[in-house]
Amino acid sequence: MRYYNHIWFVFLFLIIIQNVSAQAPNSDRGNLWKDFTYDIGNVFIGTGYAYSRPAHWHGSDFLNLGRVVAGTLSLYALDDNIRKELRGHRDKVPSILLDYGDYAGSPQNNYGFTGAVYLTGLFTKNEKLRRTGVLLISSATATGFLQQLAKSATGRARPGADLGKNHFRPFGGNPSYHSFPSGHSVLTFTNAHVIAKQFKSWWVKAPIYAVGLIPGISRIYDDAHWASDVFLSWSISYFIVESIDLFLDKKYNNKYNNTKGIPLDLNIGLGGIGVVYSF
């Protein structure tokens, strides 16, 4: 059903573009359509660009891959402990946070948000906002497809299935075996990282990232994903956004990715996961 929602959104998206450009003067209409086709082309090329990056990795890139693998495996070893810890005080978590996690991570809501950002930039002729919309849409498309493929191929059982963290059924097809990685975490952290890149101050960035982390953590509380699923999802989002953003540097004049990386330390212990930001 979620794929039909995507198709329906794209269909409405094209209708809006057509109607607005039909009402605009000829010169503006031509420029609007030219910008639109240029941007959509960059969405598809940017998605492919992100997938092609592993073929161009060097030493530091493989080092980052090693860190992600090490972090994922470390959390994998602690998945049962983290699940027990979080589920033990789930009743104390405000329901608004859990509801937000489910709402913000749904594909239809995500594409509604990213599409609105892009359309605003397109109609106001704001290149920076257009580029932001392109980055949001292409990153969501790249991460969304990758996580769907990965969770189907690995077939890891969700915590709520009560089969244990080590139970896998590759290509099982049942939603109960779609735990690894987390789609909600991928989409919401992708948005958070893209939006945070617009700002230089970490006093602004930190709250944005914090909001982006809520859906992933809420999915652990809801017994829908393991902590290792969520951590890998955040990592996928971060590196795909960075890859596509570098590609868009060649396509748009406005650049806002001069500051690379997220200055944080990941602390892993039996009590859970700790993230420390450095301002």
C-alpha positions in Angstrom: 0.0 0.0 0.0 2.8 2.4 0.8 4.1 2.2 -2.8 0.7 3.3 -4.1 0.8 6.3 -1.8 4.2 7.2 -3.3 2.8 6.9 -6.8 -0.3 8.9 -5.9 1.8 11.7 -4.4 4.0 11.9 -7.5 0.8 12.0 -9.7 -0.6 14.9 -7.7 2.8 16.6 -7.7 2.9 16.6 -11.5 -0.7 17.8 -11.8 0.1 20.8 -9.5 3.1 21.7 -11.6 1.1 21.5 -14.8 -1.8 23.6 -13.5 0.4 26.3 -12.0 2.7 26.6 -15.1 -0.4 26.7 -17.4 -1.6 29.8 -15.5 1.8 31.6 -15.6 3.1 33.9 -18.3 4.9 32.2 -21.1 8.4 33.2 -20.0 7.8 32.2 -16.4 6.1 29.0 -17.4 9.1 28.1 -19.5 11.5 28.8 -16.7 9.4 26.9 -14.2 9.2 23.8 -16.4 12.9 24.1 -17.2 13.8 24.3 -13.4 11.4 21.4 -12.6 12.8 19.0 -15.3 16.3 20.0 -14.3 15.6 19.2 -10.6 13.8 16.0 -11.2 16.7 14.8 -13.4 19.1 15.6 -10.5 16.8 13.6 -8.1 17.3 10.4 -10.2 20.9 11.0 -11.1 21.7 11.9 -7.4 20.1 8.6 -6.3 22.2 6.6 -8.7 25.3 8.6 -7.7 24.8 7.6 -4.0 24.6 3.9 -5.0 27.8 4.2 -7.1 30.0 5.7 -4.4 31.3 2.4 -2.9 33.1 1.8 -6.2 35.1 5.0 -5.5 35.9 4.5 -1.8 39.4 5.1 -0.4 41.1 4.4 2.9 39.1 6.8 5.1 35.8 5.6 3.6 36.5 2.0 4.5 37.5 3.2 7.9 34.1 4.8 8.3 32.5 1.6 7.1 34.4 -0.3 9.7 33.2 2.1 12.4 29.6 1.6 11.3 30.0 -2.2 11.2 31.7 -2.2 14.7 28.9 0.0 16.1 26.2 -2.2 14.6 27.7 -5.4 15.9 28.3 -3.9 19.4 24.6 -2.9 19.6 23.6 -6.3 18.2 25.3 -7.9 21.2 23.3 -5.6 23.5 20.0 -5.7 21.6 18.3 -7.8 24.3 19.5 -5.6 27.1 18.5 -2.4 25.4 15.1 -3.8 24.5 14.5 -4.8 28.1 15.6 -1.5 29.5 13.5 0.6 27.2 10.4 -1.6 27.3 10.7 -1.5 31.1 9.8 2.1 31.3 7.7 2.6 28.1 4.7 3.6 30.1 6.6 6.6 31.3 7.3 8.0 27.8 4.8 10.7 26.7 2.5 9.2 24.1 3.0 12.3 21.9 6.6 11.2 21.3 5.6 7.7 20.4 2.8 8.9 18.1 5.2 11.4 16.5 7.7 8.7 15.7 5.1 6.6 13.9 3.6 9.6 12.0 6.8 11.3 10.9 8.4 8.0 9.7 5.5 7.0 7.4 6.5 7.3 3.7 3.4 9.2 2.6 3.9 11.9 5.3 7.6 12.0 4.5 7.1 12.6 0.8 4.4 15.1 1.6 6.9 17.1 3.6 9.8 16.9 1.2 7.5 17.7 -1.8 6.2 20.8 0.0 9.7 22.0 0.6 10.7 21.5 -3.0 7.5 23.1 -4.4 8.0 26.1 -2.2 11.5 26.6 -3.6 10.3 26.0 -7.1 7.4 28.5 -7.1 9.3 31.2 -5.1 12.4 30.7 -7.4 14.6 30.1 -4.4 17.5 28.0 -5.7 18.7 27.1 -2.2 15.3 25.8 -1.2 14.9 24.0 -4.5 18.2 22.3 -3.9 17.2 21.4 -0.4 14.0 19.8 -1.8 16.0 17.9 -4.4 18.4 16.6 -1.6 15.4 15.6 0.6 13.6 13.7 -2.2 16.6 12.0 -3.7 18.0 11.0 -0.3 14.6 9.7 0.9 14.3 7.7 -2.4 17.8 6.3 -2.1 17.6 5.4 1.5 14.0 4.2 1.3 14.7 1.7 -1.6 17.9 0.5 0.0 16.3 -0.2 3.4 13.4 -2.0 1.7 15.8 -4.2 -0.2 17.9 -4.9 2.9 15.1 -5.7 5.3 13.6 -8.1 2.7 16.9 -9.8 2.0 18.0 -10.2 5.7 14.5 -11.1 7.0 15.3 -10.3 10.6 12.5 -11.0 13.0 11.1 -7.9 14.7 11.4 -7.9 18.5 7.6 -8.1 18.9 7.6 -11.4 17.1 9.3 -12.8 20.3 11.6 -15.0 18.2 14.8 -13.5 19.5 17.4 -11.2 17.9 19.2 -14.0 16.1 16.1 -15.2 14.1 16.4 -14.5 10.4 14.2 -15.6 7.4 15.7 -14.1 4.2 13.1 -13.0 1.7 10.4 -14.3 4.1 7.9 -11.7 2.8 6.1 -11.5 6.2 6.2 -8.0 7.8 7.3 -9.7 11.0 10.6 -10.4 9.3 11.2 -6.8 8.2 13.2 -5.5 11.1 16.7 -4.8 9.7 17.0 -1.9 9.1 14.3 0.6 10.2 12.4 2.6 7.5 11.0 5.1 10.0 14.5 5.8 11.3 16.0 6.1 7.8 13.5 8.7 6.5 13.3 10.9 9.6 17.0 11.1 10.2 17.6 11.7 6.5 15.3 14.8 6.8 17.0 15.9 10.0 20.4 15.7 8.5 19.4 17.6 5.4 17.7 20.4 7.4 20.5 20.6 9.9 23.0 21.2 7.1 21.3 24.5 6.4 22.6 26.0 9.7 26.1 26.6 11.0 25.3 26.9 14.7 25.3 23.7 16.7 22.8 25.3 19.0 20.4 25.0 16.1 21.6 21.8 14.7 21.4 19.8 17.9 17.7 20.2 18.5 17.0 19.3 14.8 19.0 16.1 15.1 17.3 15.3 18.4 13.9 15.5 16.7 15.2 13.3 13.9 16.3 10.7 16.5 12.9 10.4 18.2 11.2 8.1 15.6 14.1 5.6 15.6 14.1 5.4 19.4 10.3 5.2 19.5 10.4 2.2 17.2 12.5 0.4 19.8 10.0 1.3 22.5 7.2 0.0 20.3 9.0 -3.3 19.8 9.2 -2.8 16.1 13.0 -2.7 15.7 16.1 -3.6 17.6 18.7 -0.9 18.6 21.1 -2.3 16.0 18.5 -1.8 13.3 18.0 1.8 14.2 21.7 2.6 14.5 22.5 1.2 11.0 19.5 3.1 9.6 20.9 6.4 11.0 24.3 5.6 9.5 22.8 4.8 6.1 20.9 8.1 6.1 24.0 10.1 7.0 26.3 8.8 4.4 23.7 8.8 1.6 22.8 12.4 2.3 26.5 13.4 2.3 27.1 11.6 -1.0 24.1 13.2 -2.8 25.0 16.6 -1.4 28.5 16.4 -2.9 26.9 15.6 -6.3 24.5 18.5 -6.0 27.5 20.8 -5.4 28.2 20.4 -9.1 24.7 21.2 -10.1 23.7 24.2 -8.0 25.5 27.5 -7.1 24.3 27.5 -3.5 26.4 25.3 -1.3 25.8 24.7 2.4 27.9 21.7 3.2 31.2 23.3 4.1 31.1 21.9 7.6 31.5 18.1 7.3 30.5 15.5 9.8 28.6 15.3 13.1 30.8 16.0 16.1 29.5 13.3 18.4 30.7 10.5 20.5 28.8 7.2 20.7 28.9 5.6 24.1 27.6 2.0 24.2 27.0 0.3 27.5 24.7 -2.3 29.1 22.3 0.4 30.2 21.8 1.6 26.6 23.2 4.1 24.1 24.6 7.5 24.8 25.2 10.2 22.3 27.3 13.2 23.3 27.4 16.3 21.1 30.5 18.5 21.0 29.7 22.2 20.5 
